[in-house]
Structure formats: C-alpha cells, structure tokens
Amino acid sequence: MPFRLVGTVFTVATFPGLVVAAAIQDAVVDRAGVPTSLVGDGADAYEVDYDAVGSPRTALVVTFLPVLVCSAVAATLLAVAVRLLPFWTLGWWICSWLGLAVGSHAFPDPETASAIRRAFTAAEGPARTVGRTLVVTVRTSALLSLFRFDVLYAAVLYYAVAALLLPGTPDLGLPLLPFG
C-alpha cells in the first residue's frame, strides 16, 4: 500500500514530465514506422507493437532516442533555471520542477526491451552480445525505477548542469567536458 501511494504521488507530481516523455516516445515511434494498435482491434487503444520492430537500428532508435531527447529537454530546462532565472523565484521553481519531471521520466519503458531482444536475436557474434547487454540495461533501469532511481538520475542531471554553468560550484569529480 505505501509503495502504491508513493508511486501515485510521484506520478501526479511529475505529470508534465510524463506527458513530455510520452509525446517524444510517440513522435519517435511514429517517425520510425512502428505499428500501433487502434480502437477495436483487440488490443488496448494506441498501444505500440514493439514486437513488430524489424531492424536493430529501428529498435535502438525507438528505445534510446527518447532517452536522449528527454535528457536534452530536461537539461535545457534546468540550464534556464540555473543560469537565466533569479534563484528562488516562481520562474526558477517552475523550470526546475519541469526539468526534474522530464528528467525523471527519461528512462525507457521495459516494453522496449522486447524490441531490442527480437531485433538482435537473429544477429550473430558481437551484435548479439550488444543486444543482450542493451536488454539487460533497459530491464535494470526499469527495475531501478521501482526504487525511484529515475529521480536520482534527474537530480544528478540537475547537479551536472549546475556544475557546468555556475562558477564556484563543486564539480562531480568527473570530466564533463573534454576541455574542462
């Protein structure tokens, strides 16, 4: 019961990020030509058929491009909050909230792992190993999302943006830029 309540509160608090992530996923799936079910064909309305993804390239695009785009949108919103808006103002709060919400919904859906698994099943050698590794990565991120690891990802993204843009911010101890 408490986990369901926490999940519901998290979803309500981060609904803009869920909407943005779903819109990005929808745009990528539509652009990649992955079929979706319609009302009345026996499946849930507008459910993506990840099993119909044919090529490994399409599987990778459908799985990881939304992650990159959501992360870029979140980083942009956080950069606006950190660099352009005065601290502790309404604009700062809204941009920070939206950036953290989008960043916390950046991880891929576990259903996309089936697209990678099926696309890389026919592959031989290193490609098959890469496919299995990516499936494990997606499923691990889905498992860690149960423990709100996605929120930790958004917080680290916020800190990384602040470390890059604000003078005097302690760095992460990792080189974020090759010339920094």
N, CA, C and O of each residue as an XYZ file, in Angstrom:
720
protein
N       0.804     -1.205      0.000
C       0.000      0.000      0.000
C       0.848      1.271      0.000
O       0.570      2.172     -0.792
N       1.890      1.386      0.870
C       2.663      2.635      0.866
C       3.399      2.863     -0.458
O       3.543      4.004     -0.897
N       3.865      1.781     -1.096
C       4.570      1.948     -2.366
C       3.623      2.447     -3.455
O       4.005      3.264     -4.292
N       2.399      1.956     -3.437
C       1.418      2.413     -4.421
C       1.097      3.892     -4.200
O       0.943      4.647     -5.160
N       0.996      4.301     -2.945
C       0.728      5.699     -2.633
C       1.891      6.584     -3.073
O       1.680      7.650     -3.652
N       3.105      6.149     -2.802
C       4.285      6.911     -3.222
C       4.334      7.008     -4.741
O       4.642      8.070     -5.282
N       4.037      5.921     -5.429
C       4.023      5.938     -6.890
C       2.967      6.873     -7.448
O       3.207      7.570     -8.434
N       1.801      6.891     -6.822
C       0.735      7.784     -7.272
C       1.112      9.241     -7.046
O       0.906     10.080     -7.922
N       1.658      9.541     -5.886
C       2.089     10.914     -5.597
C       3.188     11.335     -6.569
O       3.180     12.463     -7.062
N       4.127     10.441     -6.846
C       5.201     10.742     -7.797
C       4.640     11.023     -9.188
O       5.059     11.977     -9.842
N       3.709     10.210     -9.640
C       3.128     10.396    -10.970
C       2.362     11.708    -11.058
O       2.469     12.419    -12.057
N       1.597     12.033    -10.034
C       0.846     13.289    -10.041
C       1.803     14.484     -9.994
O       1.589     15.482    -10.682
N       2.851     14.380     -9.187
C       3.792     15.499     -9.053
C       4.622     15.719    -10.310
O       5.057     16.839    -10.577
N       4.843     14.669    -11.076
C       5.704     14.789    -12.262
C       4.928     14.584    -13.554
O       5.506     14.174    -14.561
N       3.631     14.861    -13.542
C       2.827     14.615    -14.744
C       3.312     15.378    -15.972
O       3.186     14.840    -17.072
N       3.862     16.599    -15.869
C       4.350     17.234    -17.105
C       5.487     16.443    -17.751
O       5.583     16.373    -18.976
N       6.331     15.860    -16.936
C       7.409     15.038    -17.482
C       6.887     13.791    -18.156
O       7.430     13.351    -19.169
N       5.842     13.224    -17.602
C       5.219     12.048    -18.208
C       4.603     12.400    -19.554
O       4.707     11.631    -20.510
N       3.965     13.555    -19.629
C       3.358     13.993    -20.891
C       4.435     14.255    -21.941
O       4.294     13.836    -23.089
N       5.505     14.942    -21.558
C       6.592     15.237    -22.500
C       7.259     13.945    -22.957
O       7.512     13.768    -24.149
N       7.547     13.040    -22.023
C       8.191     11.774    -22.392
C       7.300     10.950    -23.316
O       7.786     10.351    -24.274
N       6.007     10.918    -23.035
C       5.087     10.168    -23.901
C       4.982     10.803    -25.280
O       4.902     10.093    -26.282
N       4.981     12.130    -25.345
C       4.919     12.809    -26.645
C       6.179     12.547    -27.461
O       6.106     12.335    -28.671
N       7.321     12.562    -26.807
C       8.580     12.283    -27.508
C       8.602     10.837    -27.981
O       8.977     10.565    -29.122
N       8.204      9.907    -27.116
C       8.160      8.495    -27.497
C       7.196      8.289    -28.663
O       7.501      7.549    -29.598
N       6.046      8.936    -28.610
C       5.059      8.821    -29.680
C       5.611      9.357    -30.997
O       5.417      8.745    -32.048
N       6.290     10.483    -30.946
C       6.859     11.061    -32.168
C       7.932     10.158    -32.761
O       7.997      9.987    -33.979
N       8.768      9.583    -31.916
C       9.835      8.698    -32.405
C       9.242      7.422    -32.986
O       9.666      6.975    -34.052
N       8.272      6.834    -32.305
C       7.633      5.607    -32.791
C       6.922      5.865    -34.117
O       7.005      5.055    -35.041
N       6.227      6.990    -34.206
C       5.527      7.332    -35.445
C       6.516      7.552    -36.585
O       6.294      7.090    -37.705
N       7.595      8.251    -36.301
C       8.611      8.532    -37.326
C       9.331      7.259    -37.762
O       9.716      7.129    -38.924
N       9.514      6.322    -36.834
C      10.208      5.072    -37.158
C       9.304      4.081    -37.875
O       9.786      3.081    -38.405
N       8.006      4.342    -37.899
C       7.081      3.463    -38.605
C       6.699      2.211    -37.841
O       6.312      1.210    -38.444
N       6.803      2.255    -36.525
C       6.409      1.110    -35.711
C       4.886      1.120    -35.596
O       4.303      2.147    -35.250
N       4.227     -0.016    -35.883
C       2.758     -0.023    -35.860
C       2.197      0.111    -34.446
O       2.789     -0.350    -33.470
N       1.047      0.752    -34.374
C       0.327      0.881    -33.116
C      -1.075      0.321    -33.312
O      -1.622      0.344    -34.415
N      -1.647     -0.182    -32.223
C      -2.991     -0.744    -32.318
C      -4.016      0.381    -32.269
O      -3.773      1.440    -31.692
N      -5.138      0.137    -32.870
C      -6.219      1.109    -32.905
C      -7.384      0.609    -32.068
O      -7.394     -0.543    -31.635
N      -8.346      1.457    -31.845
C      -9.527      1.077    -31.074
C     -10.293      0.007    -31.845
O     -10.577      0.174    -33.031
N     -10.626     -1.086    -31.172
C     -11.448     -2.116    -31.786
C     -10.689     -3.258    -32.425
O     -11.313     -4.159    -32.984
N      -9.365     -3.257    -32.365
C      -8.643     -4.369    -32.979
C      -8.188     -5.410    -31.951
O      -7.339     -6.249    -32.251
N      -8.749     -5.356    -30.747
C      -8.485     -6.382    -29.752
C      -7.435     -6.004    -28.728
O      -7.410     -6.588    -27.645
N      -6.576     -5.061    -29.024
C      -5.553     -4.623    -28.079
C      -5.981     -3.295    -27.461
O      -6.975     -2.696    -27.873
N      -5.225     -2.849    -26.478
C      -5.508     -1.537    -25.904
C      -5.316     -0.473    -26.976
O      -4.457     -0.602    -27.849
N      -6.111      0.560    -26.901
C      -6.049      1.619    -27.911
C      -4.687      2.290    -27.892
O      -4.174      2.663    -26.837
N      -4.123      2.433    -29.053
C      -2.863      3.113    -29.301
C      -1.708      2.520    -28.495
O      -0.881      3.252    -27.951
N      -1.661      1.217    -28.424
C      -0.545      0.529    -27.793
C       0.483      0.206    -28.870
O       0.134     -0.311    -29.932
N       1.733      0.506    -28.600
C       2.792      0.296    -29.583
C       3.143     -1.182    -29.632
O       3.314     -1.822    -28.595
N       3.249     -1.717    -30.833
C       3.607     -3.120    -31.036
C       5.122     -3.216    -31.216
O       5.620     -3.227    -32.341
N       5.849     -3.285    -30.097
C       7.308     -3.326    -30.162
C       7.819     -4.627    -30.769
O       8.963     -4.695    -31.218
N       6.983     -5.654    -30.786
C       7.396     -6.915    -31.398
C       7.485     -6.805    -32.913
O       8.114     -7.649    -33.552
N       6.876     -5.793    -33.496
C       6.900     -5.624    -34.950
C       8.114     -4.837    -35.443
O       8.266     -4.624    -36.645
N       8.971     -4.408    -34.527
C      10.181     -3.686    -34.935
C      11.094     -4.668    -35.646
O      11.442     -5.715    -35.102
N      11.476     -4.323    -36.862
C      12.241     -5.258    -37.677
C      13.744     -5.173    -37.518
O      14.387     -6.176    -37.210
N      14.309     -4.018    -37.716
C      15.765     -3.905    -37.768
C      16.340     -3.510    -36.410
O      15.669     -2.861    -35.608
N      17.585     -3.906    -36.161
C      18.244     -3.483    -34.921
C      18.367     -1.963    -34.811
O      18.265     -1.405    -33.718
N      18.584     -1.304    -35.938
C      18.713      0.156    -35.911
C      17.406      0.798    -35.423
O      17.435      1.706    -34.592
N      16.277      0.331    -35.932
C      14.988      0.876    -35.500
C      14.750      0.584    -34.023
O      14.223      1.431    -33.301
N      15.130     -0.597    -33.572
C      14.972     -0.940    -32.155
C      15.794     -0.007    -31.273
O      15.323      0.438    -30.227
N      17.012      0.287    -31.690
C      17.856      1.198    -30.917
C      17.281      2.612    -30.911
O      17.285      3.289    -29.883
N      16.788      3.049    -32.063
C      16.217      4.398    -32.155
C      14.980      4.515    -31.276
O      14.835      5.485    -30.532
N      14.090      3.535    -31.358
C      12.840      3.580    -30.593
C      13.108      3.494    -29.092
O      12.340      4.032    -28.294
N      14.183      2.827    -28.707
C      14.477      2.663    -27.290
C      15.268      3.828    -26.714
O      14.920      4.346    -25.653
N      16.325      4.246    -27.400
C      17.261      5.177    -26.775
C      17.166      6.621    -27.250
O      17.641      7.512    -26.547
N      16.580      6.891    -28.402
C      16.431      8.286    -28.825
C      15.513      9.069    -27.886
O      15.830     10.215    -27.565
N      14.392      8.506    -27.432
C      13.587      9.260    -26.456
C      14.339      9.564    -25.155
O      14.116     10.607    -24.540
N      15.224      8.661    -24.738
C      16.025      8.908    -23.534
C      16.921     10.121    -23.752
O      17.014     10.998    -22.893
N      17.578     10.163    -24.907
C      18.471     11.283    -25.200
C      17.705     12.593    -25.345
O      18.145     13.627    -24.843
N      16.570     12.557    -26.023
C      15.790     13.785    -26.223
C      15.207     14.273    -24.896
O      15.243     15.470    -24.610
N      14.675     13.366    -24.090
C      14.146     13.765    -22.775
C      15.252     14.340    -21.893
O      15.040     15.324    -21.184
N      16.424     13.728    -21.939
C      17.546     14.247    -21.156
C      17.960     15.628    -21.647
O      18.287     16.498    -20.840
N      17.950     15.837    -22.965
C      18.305     17.148    -23.513
C      17.266     18.204    -23.142
O      17.622     19.333    -22.805
N      15.985     17.844    -23.202
C      14.927     18.786    -22.811
C      15.053     19.122    -21.327
O      14.940     20.284    -20.937
N      15.285     18.108    -20.508
C      15.438     18.337    -19.070
C      16.659     19.208    -18.788
O      16.586     20.132    -17.978
N      17.775     18.920    -19.447
C      18.984     19.719    -19.239
C      18.774     21.163    -19.681
O      19.281     22.084    -19.041
N      18.037     21.367    -20.761
C      17.752     22.730    -21.221
C      16.895     23.481    -20.209
O      17.180     24.635    -19.888
N      15.853     22.839    -19.711
C      15.006     23.483    -18.700
C      15.792     23.780    -17.426
O      15.626     24.839    -16.821
N      16.642     22.849    -17.026
C      17.448     23.063    -15.829
C      18.485     24.159    -16.055
O      18.782     24.931    -15.143
N      19.039     24.232    -17.270
C      20.001     25.292    -17.579
C      19.333     26.662    -17.532
O      19.929     27.629    -17.057
N      18.106     26.746    -18.019
C      17.363     28.011    -17.933
C      17.142     28.377    -16.469
O      17.301     29.536    -16.085
N      16.779     27.400    -15.659
C      16.542     27.664    -14.238
C      17.818     28.088    -13.527
O      17.801     28.999    -12.700
N      18.917     27.433    -13.848
C      20.170     27.688    -13.142
C      20.823     28.988    -13.601
O      21.353     29.742    -12.785
N      20.784     29.242    -14.880
C      21.574     30.344    -15.430
C      20.779     31.623    -15.697
O      21.298     32.717    -15.473
N      19.561     31.517    -16.159
C      18.846     32.702    -16.624
C      17.847     33.279    -15.628
O      17.529     34.466    -15.699
N      17.356     32.481    -14.719
C      16.308     32.953    -13.810
C      16.876     33.221    -12.420
O      17.760     32.502    -11.956
N      16.370     34.249    -11.765
C      16.821     34.509    -10.393
C      16.430     33.349     -9.469
O      15.349     32.772     -9.586
N      17.324     33.038     -8.571
C      17.145     31.927     -7.647
C      15.941     32.176     -6.739
O      15.719     33.297     -6.284
N      15.170     31.122     -6.482
C      14.015     31.109     -5.588
C      12.870     31.995     -6.063
O      12.085     32.475     -5.246
N      12.765     32.216     -7.346
C      11.606     32.929     -7.883
C      10.634     31.903     -8.455
O      10.957     30.721     -8.565
N       9.455     32.363     -8.814
C       8.454     31.447     -9.361
C       8.949     30.810    -10.658
O       8.748     29.616    -10.879
N       9.588     31.593    -11.507
C      10.127     31.055    -12.761
C      11.183     29.992    -12.517
O      11.227     28.982    -13.219
N      12.035     30.216    -11.523
C      13.064     29.232    -11.183
C      12.418     27.932    -10.706
O      12.826     26.844    -11.112
N      11.410     28.052     -9.846
C      10.724     26.865     -9.341
C      10.056     26.089    -10.467
O      10.142     24.862    -10.517
N       9.393     26.799    -11.368
C       8.675     26.123    -12.453
C       9.649     25.431    -13.395
O       9.437     24.275    -13.763
N      10.719     26.127    -13.793
C      11.696     25.491    -14.699
C      12.403     24.320    -14.026
O      12.649     23.294    -14.659
N      12.726     24.470    -12.753
C      13.366     23.359    -12.034
C      12.421     22.168    -11.930
O      12.829     21.029    -12.157
N      11.174     22.425    -11.591
C      10.177     21.352    -11.477
C       9.989     20.649    -12.810
O       9.998     19.420    -12.875
N       9.819     21.431    -13.881
C       9.628     20.816    -15.194
C      10.867     20.038    -15.630
O      10.744     18.941    -16.173
N      12.052     20.587    -15.400
C      13.284     19.885    -15.767
C      13.449     18.586    -14.998
O      13.807     17.560    -15.577
N      13.191     18.624    -13.697
C      13.289     17.400    -12.900
C      12.200     16.400    -13.284
O      12.441     15.193    -13.282
N      11.011     16.888    -13.612
C       9.921     15.990    -14.014
C      10.245     15.292    -15.329
O      10.051     14.083    -15.452
N      10.735     16.041    -16.309
C      11.085     15.430    -17.598
C      12.265     14.481    -17.427
O      12.271     13.387    -17.992
N      13.263     14.896    -16.648
C      14.427     14.034    -16.421
C      14.080     12.744    -15.698
O      14.685     11.702    -15.953
N      13.110     12.809    -14.799
C      12.746     11.598    -14.059
C      11.927     10.620    -14.893
O      11.771      9.464    -14.502
N      11.405     11.059    -16.026
C      10.671     10.157    -16.924
C      11.458      9.863    -18.198
O      10.879      9.478    -19.213
N      12.768     10.043    -18.146
C      13.592      9.857    -19.345
C      13.911      8.389    -19.620
O      14.189      8.028    -20.764
N      13.876      7.553    -18.614
C      14.260      6.153    -18.812
C      13.300      5.452    -19.764
O      12.117      5.790    -19.817
N      13.808      4.469    -20.522
C      12.938      3.762    -21.476
C      11.946      2.839    -20.771
O      12.184      2.366    -19.660
N      10.839      2.603    -21.446
C       9.842      1.667    -20.937
C      10.392      0.251    -21.033
O      11.153     -0.050    -21.953
N      10.020     -0.629    -20.095
C      10.511     -2.005    -20.170
C      10.019     -2.750    -21.408
O      10.644     -3.721    -21.836
N       8.901     -2.301    -21.987
C       8.391     -2.968    -23.190
C       9.343     -2.812    -24.371
O       9.350     -3.644    -25.279
N      10.141     -1.755    -24.361
C      11.067     -1.556    -25.477
C      12.182     -2.593    -25.474
O      12.849     -2.788    -26.490
N      12.390     -3.255    -24.350
C      13.409     -4.309    -24.306
C      13.047     -5.454    -25.238
O      13.932     -6.107    -25.790
N      11.758     -5.703    -25.418
C      11.363     -6.776    -26.335
C      11.721     -6.425    -27.770
O      12.042     -7.314    -28.559
N      11.670     -5.144    -28.123
C      12.067     -4.730    -29.472
C      13.546     -5.005    -29.700
O      13.936     -5.492    -30.760
N      14.359     -4.695    -28.715
C      15.799     -4.944    -28.856
C      16.065     -6.438    -28.891
O      16.852     -6.912    -29.710
N      15.409     -7.187    -28.000
C      15.648     -8.631    -27.947
C      15.298     -9.293    -29.272
O      16.082    -10.089    -29.788
N      14.147     -8.981    -29.824
C      13.736     -9.592    -31.098
C      14.607     -9.132    -32.259
O      14.917     -9.924    -33.149
N      15.001     -7.877    -32.264
C      15.799     -7.363    -33.378
C      17.202     -7.950    -33.388
O      17.778     -8.173    -34.453
N      17.752     -8.199    -32.213
C      19.116     -8.710    -32.150
C      19.184    -10.229    -32.024
O      20.283    -10.778    -31.953
N      18.046    -10.927    -31.995
C      18.051    -12.385    -31.879
C      18.685    -13.035    -33.098
O      19.430    -14.006    -32.970
N      18.397    -12.511    -34.261
C      18.940    -13.099    -35.493
C      20.394    -12.715    -35.725
O      21.062    -13.310    -36.570
N      20.886    -11.740    -34.995
C      22.262    -11.285    -35.201
C      23.246    -12.319    -34.674
O      22.934    -13.102    -33.777
N      24.420    -12.301    -35.242
C      25.482    -13.221    -34.832
C      26.651    -12.432    -34.269
O      26.841    -11.261    -34.594
N      27.425    -13.084    -33.427
C      28.673    -12.514    -32.934
C      28.473    -11.342    -31.985
O      27.626    -11.382    -31.093
N      29.278    -10.288    -32.195
C      29.249     -9.159    -31.261
C      27.905     -8.429    -31.215
O      27.522     -7.900    -30.172
N      27.191     -8.399    -32.336
C      25.899     -7.705    -32.350
C      24.913     -8.373    -31.393
O      24.134     -7.691    -30.728
N      24.946     -9.675    -31.324
C      24.045    -10.387    -30.408
C      24.408    -10.080    -28.951
O      23.526     -9.914    -28.109
N      25.696    -10.007    -28.664
C      26.148     -9.672    -27.317
C      25.737     -8.250    -26.947
O      25.302     -7.993    -25.825
N      25.878     -7.334    -27.896
C      25.457     -5.952    -27.660
C      23.952     -5.900    -27.398
O      23.505     -5.193    -26.495
N      23.178     -6.636    -28.172
C      21.732     -6.671    -27.976
C      21.350     -7.187    -26.603
O      20.485     -6.613    -25.940
N      21.981     -8.258    -26.174
C      21.685     -8.796    -24.838
C      22.067     -7.801    -23.747
O      21.344     -7.639    -22.764
N      23.200     -7.141    -23.924
C      23.628     -6.144    -22.946
C      22.631     -4.993    -22.864
O      22.325     -4.510    -21.774
N      22.129     -4.558    -24.008
C      21.149     -3.469    -24.013
C      19.828     -3.887    -23.377
O      19.193     -3.090    -22.686
N      19.413     -5.126    -23.603
C      18.188     -5.624    -22.962
C      18.360     -5.631    -21.446
O      17.460     -5.213    -20.717
N      19.500     -6.099    -20.973
C      19.766     -6.106    -19.534
C      19.777     -4.675    -18.993
O      19.276     -4.420    -17.898
N      20.342     -3.751    -19.755
C      20.381     -2.350    -19.331
C      18.979     -1.769    -19.199
O      18.671     -1.111    -18.205
N      18.136     -2.004    -20.185
C      16.768     -1.464    -20.145
C      15.977     -2.098    -19.009
O      15.259     -1.402    -18.290
N      16.100     -3.389    -18.843
C      15.355     -4.058    -17.763
C      15.868     -3.647    -16.386
O      15.087     -3.528    -15.442
N      17.184     -3.429    -16.266
C      17.743     -2.959    -14.999
C      17.245     -1.558    -14.680
O      16.915     -1.261    -13.532
N      17.189     -0.693    -15.691
C      16.674      0.661    -15.444
C      15.203      0.616    -15.039
O      14.764      1.415    -14.212
N      14.441     -0.311    -15.615
C      13.035     -0.453    -15.224
C      12.921     -0.941    -13.782
O      12.058     -0.482    -13.034
N      13.786     -1.867    -13.397
C      13.776     -2.359    -12.023
C      14.188     -1.263    -11.044
O      13.582     -1.106     -9.984
N      15.222     -0.508    -11.406
C      15.671      0.568    -10.532
C      14.651      1.701    -10.447
O      14.625      2.439     -9.462
N      13.817      1.840    -11.466
C      12.768      2.861    -11.423
C      11.743      2.560    -10.334
O      11.091      3.473     -9.828
N      11.599      1.294     -9.973
C      10.709      0.954     -8.862
C      11.196      1.572     -7.559
O      10.398      1.870     -6.670
N      12.516      1.764     -7.446
C      13.114      2.367     -6.260
C      13.427      3.844     -6.486
O      14.208      4.442     -5.745
N      12.817      4.422     -7.510
C      12.936      5.832     -7.861
C      14.369      6.236     -8.195
O      14.808      7.337     -7.861
N      15.092      5.334     -8.858
C      16.415      5.655     -9.377
C      16.316      6.725    -10.460
O      17.273      7.461    -10.697
N      15.163      6.811    -11.115
C      14.962      7.827    -12.142
C      14.977      9.234    -11.552
O      15.384     10.182    -12.223
N      14.541      9.376    -10.311
C      14.608     10.667     -9.635
C      16.062     11.010     -9.323
O      16.473     12.166     -9.434
N      16.836     10.000     -8.935
C      18.263     10.217     -8.705
C      18.952     10.649     -9.997
O      19.828     11.514     -9.975
N      18.558     10.049    -11.124
C      19.107     10.451    -12.417
C      18.801     11.919    -12.694
O      19.682     12.659    -13.134
N      17.576     12.348    -12.445
C      17.196     13.745    -12.673
C      17.973     14.680    -11.746
O      18.377     15.767    -12.159
N      18.183     14.264    -10.500
C      18.940     15.095     -9.561
C      20.404     15.210     -9.982
O      20.991     16.288     -9.891
N      20.991     14.115    -10.438
C      22.377     14.160    -10.926
C      22.466     15.025    -12.177
O      23.439     15.758    -12.356
N      21.466     14.948    -13.036
C      21.424     15.805    -14.223
C      21.360     17.278    -13.814
O      22.040     18.116    -14.406
N      20.558     17.589    -12.819
C      20.469     18.963    -12.319
C      21.821     19.421    -11.783
O      22.266     20.531    -12.077
N      22.466     18.576    -11.006
C      23.759     18.934    -10.432
C      24.816     19.091    -11.522
O      25.656     19.987    -11.441
N      24.785     18.239    -12.532
C      25.748     18.337    -13.627
C      25.563     19.641    -14.400
O      26.545     20.289    -14.764
N      24.320     20.028    -14.652
C      24.053     21.298    -15.344
C      24.540     22.464    -14.492
O      25.159     23.395    -15.006
N      24.263     22.417    -13.195
C      24.713     23.491    -12.308
C      26.234     23.540    -12.237
O      26.815     24.625    -12.221
N      26.885     22.383    -12.196
C      28.345     22.348    -12.138
C      28.967     22.898    -13.414
O      30.037     23.505    -13.373
N      28.307     22.692    -14.542
C      28.821     23.218    -15.804
C      28.611     24.721    -15.940
O      29.464     25.417    -16.489
N      27.496     25.221    -15.452
C      27.109     26.596    -15.747
C      27.387     27.605    -14.644
O      27.521     28.794    -14.931
N      27.475     27.177    -13.413
C      27.675     28.125    -12.327
C      29.128     28.151    -11.888
O      29.716     27.100    -11.633
N      29.712     29.328    -11.795
C      31.086     29.402    -11.298
C      31.116     29.101     -9.802
O      30.233     29.524     -9.056
N      32.118     28.382     -9.382
C      32.272     28.065     -7.973
C      31.490     26.863     -7.501
O      31.540     26.533     -6.316
N      30.775     26.203     -8.377
C      30.038     25.005     -7.994
C      31.011     23.840     -7.929
O      31.785     23.636     -8.864
N      30.990     23.071     -6.846
C      31.892     21.919     -6.804
C      31.551     20.932     -7.911
O      30.382     20.640     -8.159
N      32.577     20.428     -8.568
C      32.316     19.521     -9.687
C      32.035     18.114     -9.184
O      32.165     17.823     -7.995
N      31.653     17.266    -10.095
C      31.297     15.892     -9.754
C      32.512     14.993     -9.605
O      32.380     13.838     -9.201
N      33.679     15.501     -9.923
C      34.865     14.665     -9.926
C      35.010     13.896    -11.220
O      35.919     13.077    -11.360
N      34.129     14.150    -12.161
C      34.176     13.513    -13.469
C      34.361     14.591    -14.523
O      33.790     15.674    -14.404
N      35.143     14.313    -15.542
C      35.281     15.323    -16.597
C      33.997     15.407    -17.419
O      33.670     14.475    -18.153
N      33.276     16.504    -17.302
C      32.036     16.671    -18.037
C      32.281     17.206    -19.436
O      31.484     16.974    -20.345
N      33.369     17.914    -19.608
C      33.743     18.424    -20.919
C      35.180     18.009    -21.209
O      36.001     17.974    -20.293
N      35.499     17.700    -22.445
C      36.855     17.249    -22.741
C      37.896     18.347    -22.565
O      39.085     18.046    -22.458
N      37.489     19.594    -22.532
C      38.444     20.682    -22.409
C      38.297     21.437    -21.091
O      38.734     22.583    -20.984
N      37.689     20.807    -20.090
C      37.424     21.497    -18.830
C      38.285     21.106    -17.771
O      38.163     21.614    -16.657
